[in-house]
Amino acid sequence: MLRKDVLVAVVLAVALIAAAVANMTPRPLGLDAPANVFSAGRAMVDNRVIAKVPHPTGSPANYAVRNYLVSRMTQLGLSPQIQRIDAFQERPGKEPLVIGGVVENVIGVLPGKDRSAPALALMAHYDSVPGSPGAADDAAGVAAGLEIMRILKAQGTPARDVVLLLTDGEEAGLVGATGFFQSHPLARRIGFVINMEARGGGGPANMFETAAANGAVVDMFRKVAPSPASSSLTVYLYKQLPNDTDFTVPRKAGIAGLNYAFIARQFDYHSPVSTPENLSQGSLQHLGDEVLATAREAAFAPALPGKAPDKVYSNTLGSYLLAYPPLAGWGVLAVALALTALGVWRARRVDAFVWADVAKGVGAALYLLLTSATLFMLARRVTGAGFGFYDQAKLLANVHLWELALLVVGIGALLYTAAAVGRGRMRLAAAGLALLAGFLCTALSDWNLIGLGIGGAGAVVALLAFGRPAGVAGTWTGVLCLAFLAALALQIMAPTAAFLIAWPLAFGALAGAVSGMGTWRPIAAPIIVAVLAAVGLQWVLSYAHGVFIGIDMVEVQALFVWLSALLLWPLIQAEPEETRPRTVALIVLAVGFAVVGLVRAIPPWSARHPQPAIVTYVVQGATGQAKRFSLAPNPPDWARTVLKADGGHIVQDVAPGGWRGSPGDILSAWAKPVNPLPPAVMLNRVIDGSLEVRIVPPAGARTLTLDIRPTGKLTDATINGRPVKLLTQPGQWNRIYWQGAAEGVAVGFRAKGPGVIDTRYTATTEAWPTDAKPLPKMPPKVSGNSISGSTIVTGEQRFTW
C-alpha cells in the first residue's frame, strides 16, 4: 500500500495546480482576430483612451470621455444621445443620507426587427473615482460593450433593440443608473440587462448576480456561456452584503439580467495604478467572451427568458456548470446519507467501527473549525495590517505570499486536528494550542475578546474529544455527520447555497463507501479515495480563493479547511502509536506563521504597488484658517513631509466633513491661511411660500456635502424640486452628498411659523491651493489616492426665518 503521507502530498499538489488552472484567464486576442469574435486587443484601443487619466463625474476629463464615447457610438451607427439629469438615491438611517448629482448618461441603440419587443440593455459605467484612471473599473466594461455592439451589428438585425447604456455617476452612488431607470423613456422598454463591472485588475469574469426568479435566465446562461465562472452561492451572498453596482437599480425594478465582474488584483481597485498597462487583457478577453455569448443569445432569440424558480448551480470540473432545482438538493443529501451508511456497514463487517468514535469525530470537526478560525485571525493580526480599505493595501501588495501563508496555516491546523483525535492523549496540548492562539489574537486586537472566546471554545472541545485514541472509521463518520447536519440546515434556510457543503459531503461519503470508511478494502481503495479527494479539493480550493480575494475576513477560510477534512480525513488521521503526524503538523504550523512573519517584514511597496497617501488642504471658509490633512492610515514619509511644510506639528484629528476615517488614522498639522472661495449658502423664500437652502459651489469645486439640522418640525422636503424623506426629525442631522453640480443643489421645505436651521458644508476641488506651498515631488513607491492633492473648504451657517 502507498504511504498515506505521499498520497496526501500528491493530492494537495494536484488540487492546487488544478485550482490555479481553473482560475486562469484565456489568451487575449489581438487586433487581427476575426471580426466575428471578441478581441481584447480591439477593446484596449478604447480602454487606453477612456482610462488615460482619472475622470470622476463632473470633471473636465469625464466630459472628454463622454465626447469620445459619443464619437465611437456614432461610428458604430448607434445614434447616441446624452441624457443629462440630476438624480439621487435616498439612504435612510440614523442620519438620513441623499447621494446624487448631475450626470450625463451616453445611450445608443442598435434597432431590432421588432421595435416594440422588450429590449436588451448592455450596461457599464464610464466614470472613475478621483485619483484612479479606472482602466478596470469600469473602462474595461465600457470598452467591452463597444466591441460587443460592433460584433452584434455585424451579425445582422437582432430580434429586439439592443441598448448600449454607458452610465455616469456609478461611483458617486449609482446616480446615472438611477436617473436612467427613473426618467428615460427607453427604460420602460428594457426587458433584460447585462451589466459589466470590475473590482480589481484581473482574474476570471464571474457572473455573480442575477435578479430574482432566475431559473430560466440560468438555463440560458448555461447553454451559451463558453467558459462560465459562476454559482448560486455568489448570488445568495451578494444579496446579504451591503454592496451595490448599477445592476442594483434595474434588479430592484424587477428587470431580469446578469451581472459580471472580475475581482482579482485587488490592489488596483480604485487605485492610481489601475491603468491600461496594468489591466489584465486576459480578464478583459474573458469578460468579452462571456458577455458576448449571453448578449448574442438574448438579442437574437425569439423571446427573452422569463421568470422561473431560482436554481442551484455552480462550476464543477473545468468550465462545466451544473444546475438543478433546489428540491433536488434533498436528493443530494439523501445520496450522501446512504453512501455514509454503506461505508459504516462495510466498516462494521470487519469490526473496525466504534460508535463512540463518531462523537470524537464530531468533536474533531468542531475543534478544526474553531481553532483554524482562531489561527487565521491570529495570522491576520500578526501581519500588522489594520482593517479597512487602505489598511489592507499592505497585504494586497504582497497578496500571493499572504495567501500562501494562510494555505500553510490551514494545512497545519488540519493535520494537527487529525493527529490529535487519532493518537489521543493530546487533550491538554490541543486545548493549549487553541487557548494560546485565542489569547494572542485578543492581545493583538486591543483586548477584543472574540479571539479568546473562539479559541476557548476550541479548548473546551479538545478536552472533551481528544482523550483515548479513536479509529478512522468512526471519526470520519463523525466528521461527515456534522457536515450532513450543516448541509441540512442550509438546505432548509438557504437551499441555493447548500451545495457548498453538500457536494464535498457527497464526495467524502462516496470515498467512505468505496473504502469501508477508511478500512482500505479493496486494495485499490486508497488510490480511489485520493482521486476523489483531489477532484473535490480542487473545487473547495477554488471557492476558498474566491472568498480570499473577495472579503478581508480570513477566519471564513476555516470553513474550507473543514470542507477539505471531509475529503482528506482517512489519509491524514494518525494511528494511536504514531507521533510523527503531530510533529509534522506543528512544523507546518510553524512554517505557516513564519511566512506570515515574512508578510509583515518584507517591504511591500514598489512602483507597481505604491503606498497610498491622501493629503488635502482643508480651509475654514469663514476665517481662512487652514490645516494640512493626511487621510490614509499609516501615511508614508512623503505625506508627513507635506503636513509639516508650513512648520506645523502633526497631531491626530477628526476627519473633515464628508470623509470617512477611523480614529487614529486622521492626522493634521497647522497650515498657512489661503483664500479659496467658499461655496455660497443661502436661505431663500420661494414664490409658493416654501423655503429652500441652496448651496452653490465655487468655480472648480466638483463635490459638495451639505449637512442640515432643523430645530423644529418641517414638512414637504424636496431636493431640486423633487420630494425626499429629509428633515422629518427636529435635531437630527441630514446629509446631502452631491457631485458634478456647478449650479449647486437646493433643499426645499415648508415650516409653520418661525424656525431655525443649522448647516455644515464642504466643497472639494481636486487641486492644491495656488497660494500654498506646492506639493513636493512624490517618490515612485508612493501614490496619491482618491482626493489626494485636493482643497476642501468647510464651514457652517445658521439660518432663521
Secondary structure by P-SEA (a helix, b strand, c coil): cccaaaaaaaaaaaaaaaaaaaaccccccccccccccccaaaaaaaaaaaaccccccccaaaaaaaaaaaaaaaaaccccccccccccccccccbbbbbccbbbbbbbbccccccccbbbbbbbbcccccccccccccaaaaaaaaaaaaaaaaaccccbbbbbcccccccccaaaaaaaaacccccccccbbbbbbbccccccccccccccccaaaaaaaaaccccccccaaaaaaaaaccccccaaaaaaacccbbbbbbbcccccccccccccccccaaaaaaaaaaaaaaaaaaaccccccccccbbbbbbccccbbbbbcccaaaaaaaaaaaaaaaaaaaaaaaccccaaaaaaaaaaaaaaaaaaaaaaaaaaaaaccccccccccccccaaaaaaaaaaaaaaaaaaaaaaaaaaccaaaaaaaaaaaaaaaaaaaacccaaaaaaaaaaaaaaaacccccccaaaaaaaaaaaaaaaaaaaaacccccccaaaaaaaaaaaaaaaaccccccccaaaaaaaaaaaaaaaaaaaaaaaaaacccccccaaaaaaaaaaccccccccccccaaaaaaaaaaaaaaaaaaaaaaccccccccccbbbbbbbbbcccccbbbbbbccccccaaaaaaaaccbbbbbbbccccccccccccbbbbbbcccccccccccccccccccccbbbbbcccccbbbbbbbbcccccccccccccccccccccbbbbbbbcccccbbbbbbcccccbbbbbbbbbbbccccccccccccccccccccccccbbbbbbbbbbcc
